[in-house]
Amino acid sequence: MIGPQPANIHGLAWDNATNTLWAVADVPRIGTLNTSTAAFTAAATITGLGAGEVVSGITFIDAASTFHLLTATSTESCLYTLNTGTGAATLIGAMGVGNMVDIAINADGEMYGHSILTDSIYSIDTATGAATLIGPTGFAANFAQGMSFDKPTGVLYAWIHQGGGANTFAAINLATGAATTVASPASGEYEGAITSAASDDTIFEHGFESVP
């Protein structure tokens, strides 16, 4: 445990070049988390989202690349670009599936998402936002979920919460969508970000994400 987190964190992404942990929180806001104290520092309030959309994820290759923001409702999910300085979100497009709870992008710019409506993994076209089904994870997921690439190895990992605090840390098969258990964290809902290269450990942030 690093420290308490009063903000409702909906997504995390780690910038290895600057050792910065980015987070999206309720309101919604974009900001950073202090990895020594867990304090959230807001950079901007996010604007430009559709009515009723809940922020549920953020991802980028590195801090010099495009920041992508995910929103979701029970019937649809949308992909946006995000200006972290102003908070302005620009719609790329709808994914065609509801309750996409998190997204992750690898070092080659390939994006994937996890829908807890279908309990499946999707590939996502970063130019249009359209999601293409890969396959089921094999877990009945619910509430807050995190997902992140280990960029040097290309392995996609997910924190899969099944309700009642039961949580599985799993590796995702990008060909089938199947999730293979790596570890069983302590009871709770987790958002997560994976560091790479210089530090090579995993940072967990206890999630308080509400699902539409």
C-alpha positions in Angstrom: 0.0 0.0 0.0 1.4 3.4 -1.0 -1.4 5.6 0.5 -5.1 6.4 0.5 -6.7 7.7 -2.7 -9.9 9.9 -2.3 -10.4 10.4 -6.0 -12.4 7.9 -8.0 -9.7 6.6 -10.4 -11.1 5.3 -13.7 -7.9 4.6 -15.6 -4.1 4.6 -15.4 -1.2 4.8 -17.9 2.5 4.9 -17.2 5.0 7.0 -19.0 8.4 5.3 -18.6 10.4 8.2 -20.1 9.4 10.6 -17.4 8.4 8.1 -14.7 4.9 9.7 -14.6 1.7 7.8 -13.7 -1.2 9.4 -15.5 -4.7 9.0 -14.3 -8.3 9.8 -15.2 -10.6 10.5 -12.3 -14.3 11.4 -11.8 -15.7 14.8 -12.6 -13.9 13.9 -15.1 -10.3 15.1 -14.8 -6.9 14.1 -16.2 -3.9 14.3 -13.9 -1.1 12.4 -12.3 -0.6 10.3 -9.3 2.4 10.7 -6.9 3.8 7.2 -6.7 5.3 8.0 -3.2 2.1 9.4 -1.6 -0.8 8.4 -4.0 -1.8 12.1 -4.2 -3.7 13.0 -7.3 -2.8 16.2 -9.0 -5.4 17.4 -11.6 -4.0 18.8 -14.8 -7.3 19.7 -16.4 -11.1 19.0 -16.4 -12.0 16.9 -19.4 -14.5 18.5 -21.8 -16.2 17.5 -25.1 -17.7 14.2 -24.0 -21.2 13.0 -25.0 -24.1 13.1 -22.6 -24.1 10.2 -20.2 -20.7 9.0 -21.1 -18.4 7.8 -18.2 -14.7 7.9 -18.6 -13.3 4.4 -18.2 -9.8 4.3 -19.5 -6.7 6.1 -20.9 -3.7 4.9 -22.9 -0.8 6.1 -24.9 2.4 4.7 -26.4 4.5 7.3 -24.6 4.1 10.9 -23.5 5.1 12.2 -27.0 2.3 10.2 -28.7 -1.4 10.7 -28.8 -3.3 10.3 -25.6 -6.4 8.2 -26.1 -9.4 8.4 -23.8 -12.2 5.8 -23.5 -15.8 6.4 -22.4 -18.6 4.0 -22.0 -22.3 3.5 -21.4 -24.2 0.3 -21.1 -25.0 0.4 -24.8 -21.9 2.1 -26.5 -18.3 2.9 -25.9 -16.3 5.7 -27.6 -12.7 6.5 -28.4 -11.3 10.1 -28.1 -8.0 11.8 -28.3 -7.2 13.9 -25.3 -5.3 17.1 -24.8 -3.7 16.7 -21.4 -3.0 20.4 -21.1 -6.5 21.7 -21.7 -8.6 18.6 -21.1 -10.3 18.9 -24.5 -11.4 15.5 -25.8 -12.0 15.0 -29.5 -14.2 12.2 -30.7 -12.6 9.6 -33.0 -15.6 7.3 -33.1 -17.9 4.8 -31.5 -16.8 1.2 -30.9 -20.0 -0.6 -31.5 -20.1 -2.4 -28.1 -21.1 -1.2 -24.6 -19.3 -1.2 -21.3 -15.7 -1.2 -22.7 -14.1 -0.9 -19.4 -10.4 -0.3 -20.4 -8.1 0.1 -23.3 -4.4 -0.5 -23.8 -2.0 0.2 -26.7 1.3 -1.6 -27.4 4.6 -0.2 -28.7 3.5 -0.8 -32.3 0.3 1.3 -31.8 -2.1 -1.6 -31.8 -5.0 -1.0 -29.4 -7.2 -3.5 -27.5 -10.2 -3.2 -25.3 -12.1 -5.2 -22.7 -15.9 -5.2 -22.6 -17.5 -6.3 -19.4 -20.8 -6.4 -21.3 -19.6 -9.4 -23.4 -16.6 -10.4 -21.2 -14.5 -10.3 -24.3 -11.4 -8.7 -25.8 -11.5 -6.5 -28.9 -9.0 -5.0 -31.3 -9.7 -1.3 -31.8 -9.1 0.8 -34.9 -7.4 3.9 -33.7 -8.4 5.8 -36.8 -12.2 5.1 -36.5 -12.7 3.7 -33.0 -14.4 0.6 -34.4 -14.0 -2.5 -32.3 -13.5 -6.0 -33.7 -14.2 -9.0 -31.5 -11.3 -11.3 -30.8 -12.9 -13.6 -28.2 -14.0 -14.2 -24.6 -11.7 -13.9 -21.6 -13.3 -16.8 -19.9 -14.1 -14.7 -16.8 -17.4 -13.1 -15.8 -16.1 -9.6 -15.1 -17.9 -6.8 -13.3 -17.2 -3.3 -12.1 -13.7 -1.7 -12.2 -11.1 -3.3 -14.4 -7.6 -2.4 -15.5 -5.5 -3.4 -18.5 -2.0 -2.6 -19.6 0.7 -3.7 -22.0 4.2 -4.7 -20.9 5.5 -2.8 -23.9 9.0 -4.4 -24.3 7.5 -7.9 -24.3 4.2 -7.1 -26.0 2.3 -9.0 -23.4 -1.2 -7.6 -22.5 -2.1 -8.0 -18.8 -5.5 -7.3 -17.2 -6.9 -7.0 -13.7 -10.2 -8.8 -13.9 -12.7 -8.2 -11.1 -15.5 -10.7 -10.8 -17.5 -9.1 -8.0 -17.3 -9.5 -4.2 -13.7 -8.3 -4.3 -12.5 -11.4 -6.2 -9.8 -10.2 -8.6 -7.5 -12.0 -11.1 -4.3 -10.6 -12.6 -4.1 -12.3 -16.0 -2.2 -12.4 -19.3 -4.4 -12.0 -22.4 -4.0 -14.1 -25.5 -4.2 -11.6 -28.3 -5.3 -14.2 -30.9 -8.2 -15.7 -28.8 -9.0 -13.2 -26.1 -8.5 -15.9 -23.4 -7.2 -14.7 -20.0 -4.6 -16.9 -18.2 -4.3 -16.3 -14.4 -0.9 -15.0 -13.4 -1.7 -14.0 -9.8 -4.7 -13.4 -7.5 -4.3 -10.0 -5.8 -5.9 -9.1 -2.5 -9.6 -8.5 -2.5 -10.6 -5.4 -4.3 -11.2 -3.7 -7.6 -8.0 -2.7 -9.4 -6.9 -0.3 -12.1 -3.3 -0.8 -13.1 -0.3 0.4 -15.0 2.8 -1.6 -15.9 6.2 0.1 -15.9 8.9 -1.1 -18.2 12.6 -0.9 -19.0 14.1 1.2 -16.1 11.9 -0.2 -13.3 10.1 -3.2 -14.5 7.5 -3.5 -11.7 3.8 -3.3 -11.6 1.9 -0.4 -10.0 -1.5 -1.1 -8.7 -4.1 1.5 -7.8 -7.2 0.4 -5.9 -10.1 1.3 -8.2 -13.4 3.0 -7.3 -14.8 3.1 -10.8 -18.5 3.2 -11.3 -19.9 1.3 -14.3 -22.9 2.8 -16.2 
